[in-house]
Amino acid sequence: MDTATLYIVGLTLLLLAFVSFVSAWARENRPVTAIILFALGVGFLITVQQRRPQGLYAAHEVPGLIAAFVARIMAAF
């Protein structure tokens, strides 16, 4: 996978981890799923930082990355 895809997956996992944490907190459960999602998301972002010479993507690059990712998915079908 290229670094753009890994970055998008990492950000998505971090977003899902946040939602899972809030859900576990509201239900007064242990946030096991949130911790796993958070660890995976951080792992993806660390991989991007190590593989890409410029480091992580800037915030203004994220919408373009998502648009290119969606276009690649749509072109595959």
FENVEN-V696162 format. One record per backbone hydrogen bond with DSSP energy under -1.0 kcal/mol. CO is the residue of the C=O (numbers start at 0). NH is the residue of the N-H. E is the energy in kcal/mol with one decimal. If there is no record, write none. Layout:
co->CO nh->NH e->E
co->CO nh->NH e->E
This chain:
co->1 nh->5 e->-2.0
co->2 nh->6 e->-2.4
co->3 nh->7 e->-2.2
co->4 nh->8 e->-2.5
co->5 nh->9 e->-2.5
co->6 nh->10 e->-2.5
co->7 nh->11 e->-2.3
co->8 nh->12 e->-2.5
co->9 nh->13 e->-2.1
co->10 nh->14 e->-2.2
co->11 nh->15 e->-2.5
co->12 nh->16 e->-2.3
co->13 nh->17 e->-2.0
co->14 nh->18 e->-2.1
co->15 nh->19 e->-2.5
co->16 nh->20 e->-2.5
co->17 nh->21 e->-2.4
co->18 nh->22 e->-2.2
co->19 nh->23 e->-2.6
co->20 nh->24 e->-2.5
co->21 nh->25 e->-2.3
co->22 nh->26 e->-1.9
co->23 nh->28 e->-2.9
co->29 nh->31 e->-1.7
co->30 nh->34 e->-2.1
co->31 nh->35 e->-2.2
co->32 nh->36 e->-2.7
co->33 nh->37 e->-2.5
co->34 nh->38 e->-2.4
co->35 nh->39 e->-2.4
co->36 nh->40 e->-2.6
co->37 nh->41 e->-2.6
co->38 nh->42 e->-2.1
co->39 nh->43 e->-2.3
co->40 nh->44 e->-2.1
co->41 nh->45 e->-2.5
co->42 nh->46 e->-2.1
co->43 nh->47 e->-2.2
co->44 nh->48 e->-2.3
co->45 nh->49 e->-2.0
co->46 nh->50 e->-2.4
co->47 nh->51 e->-2.4
co->51 nh->54 e->-1.6
co->57 nh->60 e->-1.3
co->60 nh->64 e->-2.0
co->61 nh->65 e->-2.6
co->62 nh->66 e->-2.4
co->63 nh->67 e->-2.4
co->64 nh->68 e->-2.2
co->65 nh->69 e->-2.7
co->66 nh->70 e->-2.3
co->67 nh->71 e->-2.1
co->68 nh->72 e->-2.1
co->69 nh->73 e->-2.6
co->70 nh->74 e->-2.2
co->71 nh->75 e->-1.2
